[in-house]
């Protein structure tokens, strides 16, 4: 994970090794009740883990430059989830964060780690030593501005049920081609807590092709909003959750009726999900941000036409589609999503 200072063009990007070395997808920031920084992170690979880092020192909000080394000193943890209640529609359970520090939890020379540097560089191996839960490709993580709950996209895992990856808990399906969105709430609503309650906010699926089976998805998935491989996530100021997909757009077989990748908007309180936008052929919809007044939504359209068949944007001189960032506004000038 690399940190830059966008306000100082003379600054040098810094690798934050204390956050662990693995296949980072994003970093979600939060703050403990006593003012320390928390970073939630997913490892985007089948059967890998979810991590969080808690800084040793408190955030200095008055003097940002005083936080220059904040992410160099602290403790890295990895998540372990229980098996949950096995509710087929809305599984939920408990979890804990296990410390990845040399000399603790069996992480020492006997398990192959000479010092803390090796623990951080080989974070995946350390997480395996402490018995962390192998996940279905954790990608984006976001923290709700309304209640502090944390959401993580588990994009898919066609190898779930193989290679020692058990089926159950927050990873309820074998050969998972659709993915799900995991949610957890820290005890006492304090991000410093090392215990939490989890549930699955949505289990993606295809109720048209697989009606009445686990592949149909959770009850908030319908033929009108179905999708696969949730990837990007974002919250607006009102607390609406925006879901962006990067999956199979063949529109056939398990994915019949799903069409291209898309962006959806969800109500975290009710679980309702509505499709907001569908991307062009061959693209991933990724990267979401809002203007301060919430009246413009920015979203990336990545590699349209990667396998041919797309002309997005249209009327280019050479006829080749290009990646783009779209700015979306309402015709009446109102808040997007309201």
N, C-alpha and C positions, 0 to 999 in steps of 0.2 A: 504494500500500500504506500503510495507516494503522496506527500502533501506539498502544495504550492501556496504561495502568498500572492493572490491576484492584485493586491494593492501595492506591492513593491516589485517593480519590474527588474530590480537589481538582485532580487533574492534568488537563491538556488533551491530547486526542488529537493526534498529530503525524503529518503526512504524511512518509513516508520516500522522498523523491524520488530518492535515490541508488539505490534498488532498481529504478528504471525505471518509465515510464508505459506501461502496456498493459492488456489485459483479464485482470488477475490472477484466478486461481481460488483458489489457496491459497499458503502459504509453508511450506516444510519446512526446519527448522533442523538444522544439524550443526556440528561443531567440528573445526578443523584440528589436526594433531599439536602445533603450537606454540601452540594456545589461542585462535585467532581464530574469529569467528563466520562461518558460511556459511549462505546462504539460497538454496534451490532454488525456482524458480518457473516455472509454465507460463502461456502466453498462450492462453486458451480461444477460439480462432477458427480456422477452416479455413486451413491454409497458414501458420500463424504459428510461433513459436519457443519453445525452452526456454532459460531463463536461470539463472545463478547469480551471487551477490554474495559477495565475500570482504571482511570488514572489515579496515581498516587496523590497528586496535588489538585487543588481546587481551581476552577476556571476564574480568571481575572477578567470580568466583563468590562471594567473601567479602562483597562490598559491591554488591548489585544496582543500587543507585541510581547507582553509578559508570558503569553501562552505558547511561545515558540517551541519549547521543548516538552509541552504538556503530554504529548502522546509517546514520548520516549521512556516514561517512567510509570509503571503501573502493573496490573495483573491481568493475564489472559486466561479466559475460561472457555470451556466447551460444554455444550448442552447434552443432557441425558434425559430422555422422556420415558415415562412409564407406559404400560400397555394400554392405558385408557379404559373406558367403560364398554368398548366394543359396540357402541351405538352405530348401526349401519348407516344412518343418515347424518349424524352430527357427533362424531367421536370427541371425547374430551377426557382430560386426565391431569396429571401433575408432572412436574419436571424439576430439575436442579442443574445448577452450573458447577462444573468440576474444575478446580484450579489446575492450571498447567504450569507448575513451578518445579524446578529441579529440587529433588529432595522430598517431594510430597506426592502422595497418591501413587506410589510405585514408580515414579519417574526419577531414575537415578542411573548410576553406572551399570547396575545389574540388568537394567532394561535397555541399555545401549546409549544412554545420554550422558556425555561427559560433563556438561554444564548447561546453563540456561540458554546460551546461544544455540546449542544444538536442539533444545526443546523448541525454540521459536522457528528455527529454520526447517525443522522436521515436525511441524505442528500436527500434521496428519498422523504421524506415527505416535506422537505423544497422546493424541486424542484416542487412538486405538488402545493404547496401554491402559487408560483410565476407564475404558468401557463406555465411551460416548455413543450416542445413537446415530447409526448410518442413515442418511436422509436421501430423499428423492430429488437430488440436484437443487440445493438451496441457491436461489439467485437474489432478487432484490429484497431488501428488508426496509420497512418504513415504520415510523412511530406516529401514532395518532396525536394530532394537536389538541384533541378534545379530552381524551381520557388516558393517554399514555400507553395504551395497548400496542403491542408490536405485531406486525404482520410480515410474513415471509412467503414468497412464492416457491413452491416445490414443483419445478417445471414438468418433469416426467422422469421415469426410470424403467426402461424396458427390461432391465435385469433384476428388478425387485423379485425376490424369491429365489435368486441364484447367488452363487459366490458368497454364501453366508450372510445374505441380507434378509433378515426375517420380515415377514409380513405382519403388520399390526401397528397399533398406536397411531402416530401422525402419518404413517406410511401404510395405509390399510389395504392396498391392492397389489397383487403380484403383476408383473409385466405391465406396469403403469404407463400407458401411452398418453394420458390426458392431463395428469398433474392435479395439484390442489393448492389451496392457500391456507397456511398455518397461522394461528393467532395465539399469543400468550399474554397474560397479565401478571406482572411481578407482584409478589406478596407485599402488602402495605403500600402498593402503588409506588414503590421506591425502586429505581433501577439499580440500586446498590444491593438489593436482595438477591440471595443465591437460590431462591425457590420461586416457583411460579405455577400458575394453572394454565393449561393449554386447551384449545379446541380447534377444529377444522372449520374455518369460516365458509369455505366452499370446496366441494370436490367436483372438479370438472368431469364432463362426460358427454355421452350422446344418447339422450333419451329416445330419439327417433329410431336409431339402429339397435340399441340395446335396452329397450324398455323392460323394466322389471328386474334388471340385474345391477350389480355393482358398477358396471361400466356406464350405466345411465347417469351417474353422478348424484349429488345431493339434491334435496327437494327444491332448492332455489335455482336449479338448472332446468331450463325448459327448451323446447324446440326454437324459441324466439331469441334466446340469449346464449346458446351453447357455444363453447370455445374449447380449445386445447392449448396446453403448454403456456400457462400464465408466466410472465417473465417480469416486465417492468411494473412498478407500483408507484403511486403518488397520492398524497392527500392535498386537498385544497383547504382553505382557511375554515370553511364550514364543516369540515370533517368528512366530506364525501371521499370514498376510496376509488381511485382510478386504476383500472387493470389493463395492462398491455400484453399482447400475446406474441409469441415467437414459436410457432409450431408447424404442424403439417397442414398445408393449404391445398392438398390434392383434391379435396371435396369428394372423396371416394372411400369406400370401405368403412373402416372405423370412423372416418372423418366426413362421411357423406352429410351434406347440408350445412357444414360449418363455414364453407367459403374461405376467403383469405384471412390473414391475420387482422386483428382488430383491437379497438380500445373500448372498454366498457366502464360504466360508473355504478358503484355499489353503495348501498346504505348499510353501514356497519351495525346499526341498531336492529334493523329488520331482516337483513340478509338479502334484500331485494337487489337484483342486478339487471341493468338495462344496457343494451348495446348502444354505443354513442357514435362510433365511426368504424368503417371497414377500409383497410388499406388496399393498395393496388396489388396486382399479381406478383408473387415472388418476393414480397417484402417482409421485414420484421418491423412492427410498430414499437418504438422504443424511445425513452428519454422524454420526460414530461416536466414542464415547469409552467408557472403562472406569473403574469404581471402582478405587481403589488395590489392593484384594484380588482384582481380576479376576473377582469373582463377580456383578457386575452390568454389563450392556452397555447403553449408551444409544444410541439411533439415531433419526433424524428421519424422519418420514413427511410429505413435502412435497406440497402441493396435491392431495390425493386427490380423485378425481372431477372433475378440471379440465374434462373434456368430458362430465360427467354419468355416471350409472350407478353411483355409489358412495354408500354410507351409512356410511362410516367416520369417526369412531367411531359405533357404532350408538346408537339411541334418544336422539338429540339433540332438544331441544325444538322447534327449527325445521326439523329434518330435513336440515340442510345439513352435509356433511362438513367437517371442519376439519383443518388441519395439526396434528401432534402430535409429541411426543417420547416414545418408548416406553422403558421400563426392563425389560430381559429378564433373568430369573434362571433357574437350573436348579431343578427340583423337589427335587433332593437337596441343594441348597445348595452345589454344587461350582463349580469354575471354568468359566466359559462357554467352550466350544470345546475343552475338554480331552477 
